[in-house]
């Protein structure tokens, strides 16, 4: 992997590692817009201040947008979530294997 590719993945991981960032995106994965309050309920356990911060960051990096009906993921956000669905399948298999131990 080139240094340019490393820098790109590091930038993405930095954004996604922020507390609740992935959970905010995951809550919007079905494509239905959510209001701030509904999104807060969908994420669970997130304070309004933290949600505002994550929304701002995710909008700035082009993964989230706000329309008349609420917050949704962008085309880039959908692409990322599609790729993360592979992680969900892995996590399910991994958790099942660990439960057998």
C-alpha positions, 0 to 999 in steps of 0.5 A, a space after each residue: 500500500 502506498 503512503 497516499 493510500 495509507 494517508 487516505 485510510 488513516 483519514 477515514 478511520 480518524 473520522 469513523 473512530 470518533 465516538 458514535 460516528 459509526 453508530 450515527 451512520 449505521 442508524 441511517 443505513 435504511 435510507 430513511 431521513 431522521 430528525 435530530 430527535 429520532 436520530 438521537 433515539 436511534 443511536 441511543 445513549 448519545 447526548 445532544 451535544 455529542 450528536 451535534 458534533 458528530 453530525 457536523 463532522 460527518 457533514 463536513 466530510 461528505 458522509 451525511 446531509 440534511 434535507 427538509 425531512 431530516 438527516 440522511 447519508 450521502 451517496 458516499 455515505 451509502 457506499 461506505 455503509 454498503 462496504 460496512 455491511 460486510 463487516 456486519 456479516 463478519 461480526 455475526 460469524 465472529 460473535 457466534 464462534 466466540 459464543 461456542 467457546 
